[in-house]
Amino acid sequence: MLSTLTFYGKKQSVVVPAHPAISDDEGSKVEDDDVADPTKQRKPAARPTTWKKADLNNPALPEYQHSPPDFVDTPFQYFSRYFSPQVIEHIMYQTNLYATQMDVNTTFNTTEDEVMTFVAILIYMGISELPSVDDYWAMDTRVPQVANLMSAKRFKLMKRLVHFNDNTQIPGIID
């Protein structure tokens, strides 16, 4: 059975196969081998599909009947649902631990505020996309919402070292 489709109140028509059981794909399998196996029997070539136009008459969708929420949280409250202070503290601890395990040339130490800033920058970069991470700090395309929060060098170092677990506790894994 065909379903209805209206777009901006205009009736749409689609092209459907006259015989849905017949497909153009049948029998058109290409052999991967250079030489065909003579013991295999080939399927006979399928008849070409005949297409015909069919009008679709869709009924209108039911009206949206959802009551608005009693209270709308702030963006930070939504953020805090997923990144609780305990999660941020865990990320900070594991990142600092990983930095000491990797023996980074600098004395790397991050704070909970810096981890939250790093996550905020990642979220903002996901919303306001640029071709390169460096473009957020470049002179021509500088994005102050990112560049004023953290330097490009520090962001790249954080991105390289951010960690969520202690790899020494995983059996059989060396990182």
Beta strands, then each sheet from edge to edge (+ up, - down):
strand 1: 6-7
strand 2: 10-11
strand 3: 13-17
strand 4: 51-55
sheet 1: 1+ 2-
sheet 2: 3+ 4-
end
